[in-house]
Amino acid sequence: MQIDGNELAILQNDLDREGRHEEAMAIKKEFLKQVRESGDHCPCKEACPHHGNCFECVTLHRGHRDHLPMCMWDMVNERLHKLSLMTEGTLRTYEDAHKND
């Protein structure tokens, strides 16, 4: 099952923004049901006792605040890329220009 960019989750978010909260809640419940039923959906390759347990994983990452769970990397990178385009450049260009700073 695809979690990132899932059509049901996007629909739920759109309905919520439109103020259609009851419909959004039904869609949210269906999305979460499908995720639970789909089995292992954790993209992390680390051997970890919290693999697939999002509550424990995210709680621990929030607690130590050292880095984000692997499942969030793509979303954060996507947002950073879009933000970097707002400055008429790219994050890579900036990083390359400031390697020795």
N, C-alpha and C positions, 0 to 999 in steps of 0.2 A: 504494500500500500504506500502511496505517495503522501507524505505528510506536508512537506514544504510546498507551498503554492497549491494546496488542495482546493479543488473547485467548491466543495461543500463549505470549507472554512472561509473561503473568500465570499461566498454567498451569504453566510451567516454574518460576517462583518459588514457587508453592504446593507443587509436588512436591518441590523442594529443601528447603523448610521442614519437610515431612513426613518427610524423610530418604530419599526415593525418588530418590537421586542419579543412577542410571543412566537412569531414565526422564526425569528433568529434563534431563540432558545431551543425550539424543536430541531432545527438544523444542527445546532451545536451538539445536542445530545446524540443525534445520528452520527455525526462525524466522530465523536469520542467513542461511541459504540463500535464503529468500524475500526478505529485504531486499536482498541482493546482486543477485538476479535482477530486482528491481522497477525498477531504473534510478535516476534522480535522486530522492532522498528528502529532500534538504536544504531546509528551509523558509526559509533565509536569503535575503534579497532583494539583498544586497550583491554587487557584482561582485568576486569574490575568487578568487585562484588555488588556494585550498584548498576551494572549494565542493564539497560532496559527499564530501570526504575527511575523515571523522570523526577518524581518528587524528591527522592534521596539525592540524586545527582545534582539537580539545580540548587537544592538547599545547601549542599556541601560547597558548591562553587560560590554561591552567594556568601557563605560563611567565611571562606578563606580569601575571597576576592583577588585571587592570583591570576586567573584566566577564565575564559568562558568555556562552557561545555562544547564539545566538538559539534554537536547538532546545531549550534547557533552561529558557528563561524561563517557559513555561506550567507546567511541573512545579514549579519553585521558587515561582511565584506561588500555585499550588494549595496547596502545603505551608504557605506563609506565611499564607494565608487561614485554613486549618484551625487553625493555631497561634494566630492572632489571635482566633478564636472561643473558644478556651480561656480567654481573659481577659474573657469576657462582653462583648466589643465587637468592633469590626472595625478593621483597620489604617487604613482610610480615616477613621474617626471620630477615631482618635488623631492622624493626620497633620493633619486639619483643626483639631483643638484646639491643635496645637503649631506652627502655621505660622510664628509670629513668634519662636519660641525660638532 
